[in-house]
């Protein structure tokens, strides 16, 4: 019998640590502070593509492969067998390997059931799916943690772990609807690798087949593969799937593997080990070390392809993360000195979100208050023990964003090695807390057009159903027994509280219970159909997908909330004149609203580490700023906080802080009484 690749590589004891991982899978010495100038060169990208293509050929598969750098520049998209249909079905109900993905039954709402291309118009989204997977691997990963799309799959579903009944939802429940193309925060492709973070066509992906790429212990990008024709998730993680996309993507990572001790399966959350991959190198049909040169691949049937808004039909080199051209570079303001502080910059090295005054009235946040908030929150982060990073006892690394009540971004600061996904998410969180705590949330929702679900099959693209967003306001008021909810500013909502109301069961994880008022009901809910969160932005998502796939309609502009789709599928200008919903909302923890006395003045959002850490950094950062500013701004008054509400006899949550969270203190309950 011919020995397997894994057996051949694992014979010498010195290579034992590489088993199942490849040549670069030894433990890492990087802990968030490496600065080695690594990036993906054109030669590197060619190597990744060639290794993936060889494995795809071995499976007789026509794969589409995408490679990105860490900040989301698409470095190449390669489509094999360009004459093939490359059909993709969006569904969380069926996997390509035939395994049932849970017991939800057939869901026919939200993004579920979309199939492209169609016979009526050869619209292809295999490249969009591959790009989204590659971005997910890059965006979720750092020097301290390597997460794949399979990791994302585990942490976004209605139970954590998926398939374990009577368990609460995943810690990043809802994160899939971030990094959106309609986001005013995410940047667009300009023709070359330049400052990010760049938008993602389908948000973050939970479909296996996306991995981060590493060089010398630091993440330099991601690779994503679409080959099996299904873009969904794995709702049963109790077994190991032999997933075609994942096998091809794993082969692609050879020589660029994540350090073995940083992979998700070396990290625990709530006492549960995360998943990284269900496949290993011994299952590969071809040896990636023997892949032929990319330039020798079949150029007649296979081709680099242009994806409008993301890439040209070429290969480009990635950026060096942490330097100006990546869009993330050290902060220069004296107040952030010594805090591992980084800012986001544009192509001219000008800070995109400098500290500024709010513009929403006489009580608006002032620049000195915003700066104090950012400094104090970053100081808390630097003292906090990370939840999802290795080695143990390293500090949390996050992005912190401040907004005013109109959603205007007043300042953003981040740790260097904070995951990229947390930048857009921190803004979503800050805006969500400010929006739902305001006195005009209901009036704003009333302005918005209906959410449209599209029928896309072998013959047509058409609107199949519409949802009036006011229905969610009505449901919330009935649920809370509060006829003026979202119209009186009486309740301070955090993302944890809003998330309680956005779960498919209330209380969270109690199977058979009714859904929260901002969620879809059983039979309609899935990670592709979450409720108000998706319905606020679905028109923008669908419009972008159709535009990018070649449907002949214009692309979306910056601003997710308020986009309408007409019967002929053409978009209209957003109905909103503010930034309140400009990049959507978020429904997992890490934000609190900011007050001046009893007056709402903004929101603070934190993202990048465990959600309890995010909650704590937001809450204690605001508390420390309140002390430093002599009470000029303050935490939400206790009587206004959402945890004073007990709908259906169940108390909502406001924030939840970890026990003994600090690296420099034995304090056990730092949020108690605050």
C-alpha positions as CSV (number, residue, x, y, z in Angstrom):
1,X,0.0,0.0,0.0
2,X,1.3,3.5,-0.9
3,X,2.1,5.4,2.3
4,X,0.0,8.5,2.9
5,X,1.5,12.0,2.7
6,X,1.1,12.4,6.5
7,X,3.0,9.1,7.1
8,X,5.9,10.1,4.9
9,X,6.3,13.5,6.6
10,X,5.9,12.2,10.1
11,X,8.6,9.5,10.1
12,X,11.4,11.7,11.4
13,X,10.9,12.6,15.1
14,X,11.9,16.2,14.3
15,X,8.9,16.6,12.0
16,X,6.4,15.1,14.5
17,X,5.1,18.4,15.5
18,X,4.1,19.1,11.8
19,X,1.8,16.2,11.6
20,X,-1.6,17.3,10.3
21,X,-0.2,20.8,9.8
22,X,2.7,21.1,7.4
23,X,6.1,22.6,7.4
24,X,5.4,25.8,9.3
25,X,3.2,24.6,12.1
26,X,5.7,24.8,14.9
27,X,4.8,26.9,18.0
28,X,5.0,30.6,17.6
29,X,7.1,33.1,19.5
30,X,4.9,36.0,18.3
31,X,2.4,37.4,20.9
32,X,1.0,40.4,19.2
33,X,4.2,42.5,18.9
34,X,6.1,41.0,16.0
35,X,7.2,43.6,13.4
36,X,9.0,41.6,10.8
37,X,7.7,43.3,7.6
38,X,6.2,40.1,6.3
39,X,3.7,40.2,3.5
40,X,2.3,38.0,0.7
41,X,4.5,38.5,-2.4
42,X,3.3,37.7,-5.9
43,X,5.3,34.5,-5.8
44,X,3.7,33.6,-2.5
45,X,0.2,34.1,-4.0
46,X,1.1,31.9,-7.0
47,X,2.3,29.2,-4.6
48,X,-0.9,29.3,-2.7
49,X,-3.0,29.1,-5.8
50,X,-0.9,26.3,-7.4
51,X,-1.2,24.2,-4.3
52,X,-4.9,24.6,-4.1
53,X,-5.4,24.0,-7.9
54,X,-3.4,20.7,-7.7
55,X,-5.6,19.4,-4.9
56,X,-8.7,20.4,-6.7
57,X,-7.5,18.6,-9.8
58,X,-6.9,15.5,-7.8
59,X,-10.6,15.6,-6.7
60,X,-11.6,16.3,-10.3
61,X,-13.1,19.6,-9.0
62,X,-13.5,23.0,-10.7
63,X,-12.6,25.1,-7.7
64,X,-12.6,28.9,-7.4
65,X,-9.8,30.1,-5.2
66,X,-9.3,33.6,-3.6
67,X,-6.3,35.0,-1.7
68,X,-6.4,38.2,0.3
69,X,-3.9,40.1,2.5
70,X,-4.6,40.8,6.2
71,X,-6.5,44.0,5.6
72,X,-8.7,42.5,2.8
73,X,-7.0,43.4,-0.4
74,X,-8.0,40.7,-2.9
75,X,-4.6,39.6,-4.3
76,X,-6.0,37.1,-6.8
77,X,-9.1,35.1,-7.8
78,X,-8.6,32.0,-9.8
79,X,-11.4,30.0,-11.4
80,X,-10.7,26.5,-12.7
81,X,-12.7,25.1,-15.6
82,X,-14.0,28.5,-16.6
83,X,-16.6,26.9,-18.9
84,X,-18.4,25.2,-15.9
85,X,-21.5,26.6,-14.4
86,X,-20.0,27.2,-11.0
87,X,-23.4,27.3,-9.4
88,X,-23.6,28.2,-5.7
89,X,-26.6,27.6,-3.4
90,X,-26.9,29.7,-0.2
91,X,-28.4,27.4,2.3
92,X,-27.9,26.4,6.0
93,X,-30.0,23.3,5.6
94,X,-27.9,21.0,3.4
95,X,-24.2,20.3,3.1
96,X,-22.5,19.1,0.0
97,X,-21.3,15.9,1.6
98,X,-24.9,14.9,2.2
99,X,-24.8,15.3,6.0
100,X,-27.9,16.9,7.5
101,X,-27.0,20.3,8.9
102,X,-29.4,20.3,11.8
103,X,-33.1,20.1,12.2
104,X,-34.3,23.5,11.1
105,X,-36.1,22.2,8.1
106,X,-36.4,24.2,4.9
107,X,-36.0,27.9,5.6
108,X,-37.4,30.2,2.9
109,X,-36.5,33.7,4.2
110,X,-33.6,36.1,4.4
111,X,-30.7,35.0,2.2
112,X,-31.7,31.3,2.3
113,X,-32.3,29.5,-1.0
114,X,-30.5,31.9,-3.3
115,X,-29.0,30.0,-6.3
116,X,-26.7,31.5,-8.8
117,X,-26.0,31.3,-11.7
118,X,-29.4,31.3,-13.3
119,X,-30.5,30.2,-16.8
120,X,-32.0,33.6,-17.4
121,X,-28.7,35.4,-16.7
122,X,-25.4,33.7,-16.1
123,X,-24.7,35.4,-12.8
124,X,-21.8,33.9,-10.8
125,X,-21.1,34.3,-7.2
126,X,-18.5,31.5,-6.7
127,X,-15.8,34.2,-6.6
128,X,-17.8,36.3,-4.1
129,X,-18.1,33.2,-1.8
130,X,-14.4,32.4,-2.1
131,X,-13.4,36.0,-1.3
132,X,-15.7,36.1,1.7
133,X,-14.1,32.9,3.0
134,X,-10.6,34.2,2.5
135,X,-11.4,37.5,4.2
136,X,-12.9,35.7,7.2
137,X,-9.8,33.6,7.8
138,X,-7.7,36.8,7.6
139,X,-10.0,39.1,9.6
140,X,-10.6,36.7,12.5
141,X,-6.9,35.8,13.0
142,X,-4.0,37.5,14.7
143,X,-0.6,36.6,16.1
144,X,-2.4,35.3,19.1
145,X,-5.2,33.3,17.5
146,X,-5.8,31.5,14.2
147,X,-9.4,31.2,13.3
148,X,-10.9,29.6,10.2
149,X,-14.4,29.7,8.7
150,X,-15.0,26.5,10.5
151,X,-14.3,28.4,13.7
152,X,-16.7,31.1,12.7
153,X,-19.3,28.3,12.0
154,X,-19.1,27.2,15.6
155,X,-19.6,30.6,17.2
156,X,-22.4,32.2,15.2
157,X,-25.2,29.6,15.5
158,X,-28.2,29.5,17.8
159,X,-26.5,27.1,20.2
160,X,-22.9,27.0,21.5
161,X,-21.9,24.4,20.6
162,X,-24.1,23.9,17.5
163,X,-26.4,20.9,18.0
164,X,-26.2,21.0,21.8
165,X,-29.8,21.7,22.9
166,X,-30.6,24.1,25.7
167,X,-27.3,26.0,25.3
168,X,-27.1,29.7,24.7
169,X,-26.2,31.1,21.3
170,X,-22.6,31.3,20.0
171,X,-20.5,34.1,21.5
172,X,-20.3,35.9,18.1
173,X,-23.9,35.4,17.2
174,X,-24.6,37.8,14.4
175,X,-21.1,38.7,13.4
176,X,-21.7,37.2,10.0
177,X,-23.5,40.5,9.0
178,X,-20.5,42.7,9.4
179,X,-17.8,44.0,7.0
180,X,-20.7,44.6,4.6
181,X,-20.2,46.1,1.1
182,X,-22.7,48.9,2.0
183,X,-20.8,49.8,5.2
184,X,-19.6,53.4,5.3
185,X,-16.7,52.2,7.3
186,X,-15.2,49.5,5.0
187,X,-13.1,50.6,2.0
188,X,-13.4,49.6,-1.6
189,X,-11.0,48.2,-4.1
190,X,-9.1,50.8,-6.1
191,X,-7.1,48.6,-8.5
192,X,-4.1,47.8,-6.3
193,X,-3.3,46.8,-2.7
194,X,-3.8,49.8,-0.6
195,X,-5.2,50.8,2.9
196,X,-7.9,48.6,4.3
197,X,-9.9,47.2,5.9
198,X,-11.7,46.2,2.7
199,X,-15.4,45.2,2.4
200,X,-16.6,41.6,2.1
201,X,-19.3,40.7,-0.5
202,X,-21.2,38.3,1.7
203,X,-20.0,39.5,5.1
204,X,-18.1,37.0,7.3
205,X,-18.4,33.3,6.3
206,X,-19.3,30.3,8.4
207,X,-18.8,27.9,5.4
208,X,-15.8,25.6,5.8
209,X,-13.0,26.3,3.3
210,X,-11.4,29.5,4.5
211,X,-8.1,29.7,6.4
212,X,-5.6,32.4,7.5
213,X,-2.1,32.5,6.0
214,X,0.9,33.1,8.1
215,X,4.6,33.9,7.7
216,X,7.0,33.9,10.6
217,X,4.2,33.7,13.2
218,X,2.2,36.7,11.9
219,X,-1.0,36.6,9.8
220,X,-0.4,37.9,6.3
221,X,-3.7,37.0,4.7
222,X,-6.3,34.4,4.0
223,X,-7.3,31.8,1.4
224,X,-10.9,30.8,0.5
225,X,-12.2,28.1,-1.8
226,X,-15.6,27.4,-3.4
227,X,-15.8,24.0,-5.0
228,X,-18.7,22.0,-3.6
229,X,-21.5,24.4,-4.8
230,X,-22.9,25.1,-1.3
231,X,-22.4,28.2,0.8
232,X,-23.7,27.4,4.2
233,X,-22.5,26.0,7.5
234,X,-22.1,22.9,9.5
235,X,-24.8,22.6,12.2
236,X,-23.5,19.3,13.5
237,X,-20.0,19.6,14.8
238,X,-20.0,16.3,16.7
239,X,-18.4,14.5,13.7
240,X,-15.5,15.2,11.3
241,X,-16.6,16.2,7.8
242,X,-14.5,15.5,4.7
243,X,-15.4,18.8,3.2
244,X,-14.1,19.4,-0.3
245,X,-13.6,23.2,0.1
246,X,-11.7,22.7,3.3
247,X,-9.4,20.0,1.8
248,X,-8.5,22.3,-1.1
249,X,-8.0,25.3,1.2
250,X,-5.9,23.3,3.6
251,X,-3.6,22.3,0.7
252,X,-3.3,25.9,-0.2
253,X,-1.9,26.8,3.2
254,X,1.1,24.5,2.9
255,X,4.2,26.6,3.9
256,X,1.8,29.4,5.2
257,X,0.1,27.4,8.0
258,X,-1.0,29.0,11.2
259,X,1.4,28.2,14.1
260,X,0.0,25.1,15.7
261,X,-0.3,26.6,19.2
262,X,-2.3,29.5,17.9
263,X,-5.0,27.5,16.1
264,X,-8.6,27.6,17.3
265,X,-8.3,24.0,18.6
266,X,-5.8,25.2,21.2
267,X,-8.2,27.9,22.5
268,X,-11.2,27.5,24.7
269,X,-14.3,29.6,25.3
270,X,-16.7,28.9,28.2
271,X,-14.8,25.7,28.7
272,X,-15.3,24.5,25.1
273,X,-12.6,23.9,22.7
274,X,-12.9,25.7,19.4
275,X,-12.7,24.0,16.0
276,X,-10.1,24.8,13.3
277,X,-10.4,22.1,10.7
278,X,-12.1,18.8,10.2
279,X,-9.5,17.7,7.7
280,X,-5.8,17.1,7.9
281,X,-2.9,16.7,5.5
282,X,-3.1,12.9,5.5
283,X,-6.4,13.2,3.7
284,X,-5.0,15.2,0.8
285,X,-4.9,13.4,-2.5
286,X,-1.8,15.3,-3.7
287,X,1.4,16.5,-2.0
288,X,1.3,20.3,-1.9
289,X,5.1,20.3,-1.7
290,X,5.2,18.9,-5.2
291,X,2.7,21.3,-6.8
292,X,3.9,22.6,-10.2
293,X,4.6,26.3,-10.7
294,X,1.5,28.4,-11.1
295,X,2.7,29.7,-14.5
296,X,2.7,26.1,-15.8
297,X,-1.0,25.5,-15.0
298,X,-3.5,25.0,-17.7
299,X,-4.2,28.6,-18.9
300,X,-6.8,27.6,-21.4
301,X,-9.4,26.1,-19.1
302,X,-8.4,27.9,-16.0
303,X,-8.0,31.6,-15.5
304,X,-7.5,34.5,-13.2
305,X,-10.8,36.4,-13.1
306,X,-11.8,39.9,-12.4
307,X,-14.4,40.4,-9.7
308,X,-15.9,43.9,-10.0
309,X,-15.2,45.9,-6.9
310,X,-12.6,43.5,-5.6
311,X,-10.0,42.4,-8.1
312,X,-8.7,42.6,-11.6
313,X,-7.7,39.5,-13.6
314,X,-4.2,39.6,-12.2
315,X,-2.1,38.9,-9.1
316,X,-0.9,41.6,-6.8
317,X,1.3,41.6,-3.7
318,X,-0.2,42.3,-0.3
319,X,0.6,45.0,2.1
320,X,2.8,45.0,5.2
321,X,0.5,45.1,8.2
322,X,1.1,47.9,10.7
323,X,2.6,50.2,8.1
324,X,0.9,53.2,6.3
325,X,0.0,51.3,3.2
326,X,-2.0,48.7,5.1
327,X,-4.3,51.4,6.6
328,X,-3.2,50.5,10.1
329,X,-0.2,52.4,11.6
330,X,0.9,53.7,15.0
331,X,-1.0,56.5,16.6
332,X,1.0,59.8,16.9
333,X,-1.1,61.7,19.5
334,X,0.8,62.2,22.7
335,X,-2.1,61.0,24.8
336,X,-1.8,57.4,23.4
337,X,2.0,57.1,23.9
338,X,3.0,53.8,25.4
339,X,-0.5,52.2,25.0
340,X,0.2,49.9,21.9
341,X,-2.1,52.3,20.1
342,X,-2.8,52.2,16.3
343,X,-5.1,54.2,14.1
344,X,-6.7,53.7,10.7
345,X,-5.4,55.8,7.8
346,X,-6.2,56.5,4.2
347,X,-4.0,56.3,1.1
348,X,-2.4,59.6,2.0
349,X,-1.6,58.5,5.5
350,X,-4.2,60.8,6.9
351,X,-6.1,59.5,10.0
352,X,-9.6,58.4,8.9
353,X,-11.2,58.8,12.3
354,X,-9.4,61.5,14.3
355,X,-10.8,62.5,17.6
356,X,-13.5,65.2,17.0
357,X,-16.5,66.8,18.6
358,X,-19.9,65.4,18.3
359,X,-22.3,67.3,16.1
360,X,-25.7,66.4,17.5
361,X,-26.6,69.3,19.7
362,X,-25.7,71.3,22.8
363,X,-24.9,68.2,24.8
364,X,-22.6,66.7,22.2
365,X,-19.5,64.8,23.2
366,X,-16.4,67.0,23.1
367,X,-13.1,66.0,21.6
368,X,-11.4,65.9,25.0
369,X,-14.1,63.6,26.3
370,X,-13.8,61.3,23.4
371,X,-10.0,61.2,23.7
372,X,-10.3,60.4,27.5
373,X,-12.8,57.6,26.7
374,X,-10.5,56.0,24.2
375,X,-7.4,56.3,26.4
376,X,-9.2,54.9,29.5
377,X,-10.8,52.0,27.5
378,X,-7.4,51.1,25.9
379,X,-5.8,51.2,29.4
380,X,-8.4,48.7,30.6
381,X,-7.7,46.5,27.6
382,X,-4.0,46.5,28.2
383,X,-4.6,45.4,31.8
384,X,-7.1,42.7,30.9
385,X,-6.3,39.1,30.4
386,X,-7.2,38.0,26.9
387,X,-9.8,35.3,26.4
388,X,-9.2,34.1,22.8
389,X,-5.4,34.6,22.5
390,X,-2.3,32.6,23.1
391,X,0.1,32.5,25.0
392,X,-1.9,32.7,28.2
393,X,-1.7,35.9,30.2
394,X,-1.3,38.2,27.3
395,X,-3.4,41.4,27.2
396,X,-6.6,41.7,25.3
397,X,-6.2,43.4,22.0
398,X,-9.2,45.2,20.7
399,X,-10.6,48.1,18.6
400,X,-12.5,50.8,20.4
401,X,-15.0,53.2,18.7
402,X,-17.0,56.2,19.9
403,X,-20.0,57.6,18.1
404,X,-22.5,60.4,18.8
405,X,-26.3,60.0,18.7
406,X,-26.3,60.5,15.0
407,X,-23.9,57.7,14.4
408,X,-21.0,59.9,13.5
409,X,-17.7,58.3,14.3
410,X,-15.9,60.6,16.8
411,X,-12.7,58.5,17.3
412,X,-11.3,55.0,16.8
413,X,-8.3,53.5,18.4
414,X,-7.0,49.9,18.3
415,X,-4.2,47.7,19.6
416,X,-1.8,46.7,16.8
417,X,-2.6,43.0,16.8
418,X,-6.4,43.3,17.3
419,X,-8.3,41.3,14.7
420,X,-9.4,43.3,11.7
421,X,-13.0,42.2,11.9
422,X,-13.3,44.1,15.2
423,X,-12.9,47.5,13.6
424,X,-16.2,47.5,11.7
425,X,-17.9,45.5,14.5
426,X,-16.8,48.0,17.2
427,X,-18.5,50.8,15.2
428,X,-21.6,48.6,14.7
429,X,-21.7,48.0,18.4
430,X,-21.3,51.7,19.4
431,X,-24.0,52.8,16.9
432,X,-26.4,50.0,18.0
433,X,-26.2,51.0,21.7
434,X,-26.7,54.7,20.8
435,X,-29.5,53.9,18.3
436,X,-31.7,51.7,20.5
437,X,-31.2,53.9,23.5
438,X,-32.4,57.0,21.6
439,X,-35.8,58.6,21.6
440,X,-36.2,58.4,17.8
441,X,-35.3,54.8,17.0
442,X,-38.9,54.0,16.2
443,X,-39.3,57.1,14.0
444,X,-36.1,56.2,12.2
445,X,-37.2,52.6,11.5
446,X,-40.6,54.0,10.3
447,X,-38.7,55.8,7.5
448,X,-37.0,52.7,6.2
449,X,-38.2,50.8,3.1
450,X,-39.4,47.2,3.4
451,X,-36.8,44.5,3.4
452,X,-37.1,42.4,0.3
453,X,-36.3,38.7,0.0
454,X,-35.4,37.6,-3.5
455,X,-36.5,34.5,-5.5
456,X,-33.5,33.5,-7.5
457,X,-33.7,30.2,-9.2
458,X,-33.1,28.6,-12.7
459,X,-35.3,31.0,-14.4
460,X,-35.7,34.3,-12.6
461,X,-34.6,36.9,-10.2
462,X,-37.6,38.5,-8.5
463,X,-38.9,39.8,-5.2
464,X,-40.6,36.9,-3.4
465,X,-41.5,38.5,-0.1
466,X,-41.4,41.8,1.8
467,X,-41.1,42.7,5.4
468,X,-42.3,45.9,7.0
469,X,-39.6,46.8,9.6
470,X,-42.2,48.5,11.8
471,X,-43.4,45.0,12.7
472,X,-40.3,44.6,14.8
473,X,-41.1,47.8,16.8
474,X,-44.6,46.6,17.4
475,X,-43.4,43.2,18.5
476,X,-40.8,44.8,20.9
477,X,-43.4,47.0,22.5
478,X,-45.7,44.1,23.1
479,X,-42.9,42.0,24.4
480,X,-41.7,44.6,26.9
481,X,-45.2,45.8,27.6
482,X,-43.9,49.3,26.8
483,X,-46.1,51.2,24.3
484,X,-43.5,53.9,23.7
485,X,-40.4,51.8,23.6
486,X,-37.8,53.1,21.1
487,X,-39.6,56.5,21.1
488,X,-39.0,57.9,24.6
489,X,-35.3,57.2,25.3
490,X,-36.3,55.7,28.7
491,X,-34.2,52.6,28.4
492,X,-30.4,52.4,28.0
493,X,-29.7,49.4,25.7
494,X,-26.4,47.7,25.5
495,X,-25.6,45.2,22.8
496,X,-25.9,42.4,25.3
497,X,-29.4,43.6,26.1
498,X,-30.4,44.0,22.5
499,X,-28.8,40.6,21.8
500,X,-31.1,39.0,24.4
501,X,-34.1,40.3,22.3
502,X,-32.6,39.1,19.0
503,X,-32.2,35.5,19.8
504,X,-34.5,32.8,18.2
505,X,-35.5,31.8,21.8
506,X,-36.2,33.8,24.8
507,X,-34.6,33.2,27.3
508,X,-31.5,32.4,25.1
509,X,-31.0,28.7,24.5
510,X,-34.3,27.5,26.0
511,X,-35.5,25.3,23.1
512,X,-39.2,25.5,22.5
513,X,-39.5,29.0,23.9
514,X,-40.8,31.8,21.9
515,X,-38.4,34.0,19.9
516,X,-37.2,37.4,21.0
517,X,-39.1,40.2,19.4
518,X,-36.2,41.3,17.1
519,X,-35.7,37.7,15.9
520,X,-37.3,35.5,13.3
521,X,-39.6,32.8,14.7
522,X,-38.8,29.1,14.6
523,X,-39.1,27.8,11.0
524,X,-38.0,31.2,9.6
525,X,-34.8,31.8,11.6
526,X,-31.3,30.7,10.5
527,X,-27.9,32.3,10.5
528,X,-28.9,33.6,7.0
529,X,-32.2,35.0,8.4
530,X,-31.7,36.5,11.8
531,X,-34.5,39.0,12.0
532,X,-34.2,42.8,12.3
533,X,-30.4,42.7,12.1
534,X,-30.5,41.2,8.6
535,X,-33.7,42.9,7.4
536,X,-32.1,46.3,8.0
537,X,-29.4,45.6,5.5
538,X,-30.6,42.8,3.3
539,X,-31.5,45.2,0.4
540,X,-28.0,46.5,0.4
541,X,-26.5,43.0,0.5
542,X,-28.6,41.7,-2.4
543,X,-28.1,44.8,-4.5
544,X,-24.3,44.5,-4.1
545,X,-24.3,40.8,-4.9
546,X,-26.4,41.3,-8.1
547,X,-24.3,44.2,-9.2
548,X,-21.0,42.4,-8.6
549,X,-22.3,39.2,-10.2
550,X,-23.1,41.0,-13.4
551,X,-26.9,41.7,-13.3
552,X,-26.5,45.1,-14.9
553,X,-27.6,47.1,-11.9
554,X,-25.5,49.7,-10.1
555,X,-23.6,48.9,-6.9
556,X,-24.6,50.2,-3.5
557,X,-23.2,53.4,-2.1
558,X,-21.9,53.7,1.4
559,X,-24.7,53.4,4.0
560,X,-26.6,50.2,4.7
561,X,-29.7,51.4,6.4
562,X,-32.5,52.8,4.1
563,X,-31.6,51.1,0.8
564,X,-34.6,50.1,-1.2
565,X,-34.9,47.7,-4.1
566,X,-37.6,48.4,-6.8
567,X,-39.5,45.7,-8.6
568,X,-36.9,46.0,-11.5
569,X,-34.2,45.4,-8.9
570,X,-32.7,48.9,-9.2
571,X,-31.7,50.5,-5.9
572,X,-32.8,53.8,-4.5
573,X,-30.8,56.3,-2.5
574,X,-30.8,55.6,1.2
575,X,-33.7,57.2,3.1
576,X,-31.5,58.0,6.0
577,X,-29.7,61.3,6.4
578,X,-27.7,60.2,9.4
579,X,-25.1,57.5,10.0
580,X,-27.1,55.7,12.7
581,X,-27.4,52.5,10.7
582,X,-24.7,53.2,8.1
583,X,-23.0,49.8,8.7
584,X,-25.8,47.8,10.2
585,X,-26.3,46.8,13.8
586,X,-24.7,44.1,15.9
587,X,-26.3,41.7,18.3
588,X,-23.5,40.3,20.4
589,X,-22.0,42.0,23.5
590,X,-19.4,44.8,23.7
591,X,-21.1,48.2,24.0
592,X,-22.8,50.6,26.3
593,X,-24.5,54.0,25.6
594,X,-22.9,57.2,27.0
595,X,-24.8,59.8,29.0
596,X,-24.4,63.3,30.3
597,X,-26.6,63.0,33.3
598,X,-29.8,61.5,32.0
599,X,-29.2,62.7,28.4
600,X,-27.9,60.2,25.8
601,X,-24.8,61.6,24.0
602,X,-23.4,58.6,22.2
603,X,-22.1,55.0,22.4
604,X,-18.8,53.1,22.9
605,X,-18.2,49.8,21.2
606,X,-15.4,47.4,21.7
607,X,-14.5,44.3,19.7
608,X,-11.6,41.9,19.3
609,X,-11.4,39.6,22.3
610,X,-13.9,37.5,24.3
611,X,-17.3,39.1,24.5
612,X,-17.1,39.4,28.3
613,X,-13.8,41.2,27.9
614,X,-15.4,43.5,25.3
615,X,-18.3,44.3,27.7
616,X,-15.9,45.0,30.5
617,X,-13.6,47.3,28.5
618,X,-16.5,49.3,27.3
619,X,-18.1,49.6,30.7
620,X,-15.0,50.2,32.8
621,X,-13.5,52.5,30.1
622,X,-16.6,54.7,30.4
623,X,-16.4,54.5,34.2
624,X,-12.8,55.5,34.4
625,X,-13.5,58.4,31.9
626,X,-16.4,59.5,34.1
627,X,-14.0,59.7,37.1
628,X,-11.2,61.4,35.1
629,X,-13.7,64.1,33.7
630,X,-15.3,64.8,37.0
631,X,-18.7,63.4,36.0
632,X,-19.0,65.5,32.8
633,X,-20.1,62.2,31.1
634,X,-21.3,59.1,32.8
635,X,-22.5,55.6,32.5
636,X,-26.2,55.0,32.0
637,X,-28.1,55.8,35.1
638,X,-28.9,52.6,36.9
639,X,-32.7,53.1,36.8
640,X,-32.5,53.4,33.0
641,X,-30.5,50.3,32.2
642,X,-32.1,47.5,30.3
643,X,-31.4,45.0,33.1
644,X,-34.2,46.7,35.0
645,X,-36.6,45.2,32.6
646,X,-38.1,41.7,33.2
647,X,-40.1,40.7,30.1
648,X,-41.9,37.4,30.6
649,X,-40.4,37.3,34.1
650,X,-36.9,37.1,32.8
651,X,-34.4,39.9,33.5
652,X,-32.5,41.3,30.5
653,X,-28.8,41.5,30.8
654,X,-26.8,44.8,30.5
655,X,-23.1,43.8,30.7
656,X,-21.3,40.7,31.9
657,X,-17.7,41.0,33.1
658,X,-15.3,38.2,33.5
659,X,-14.1,37.2,37.0
660,X,-10.5,38.1,38.0
661,X,-9.8,39.6,34.6
662,X,-6.7,41.7,35.2
663,X,-3.1,40.8,34.7
664,X,-2.0,43.3,37.4
665,X,-4.6,42.8,40.0
666,X,-6.4,40.1,41.9
667,X,-9.7,42.0,41.9
668,X,-12.5,39.5,41.4
669,X,-15.6,41.4,40.3
670,X,-14.4,44.8,38.7
671,X,-17.9,45.7,37.3
672,X,-19.8,45.1,40.5
673,X,-21.6,48.2,41.6
674,X,-20.7,50.1,38.5
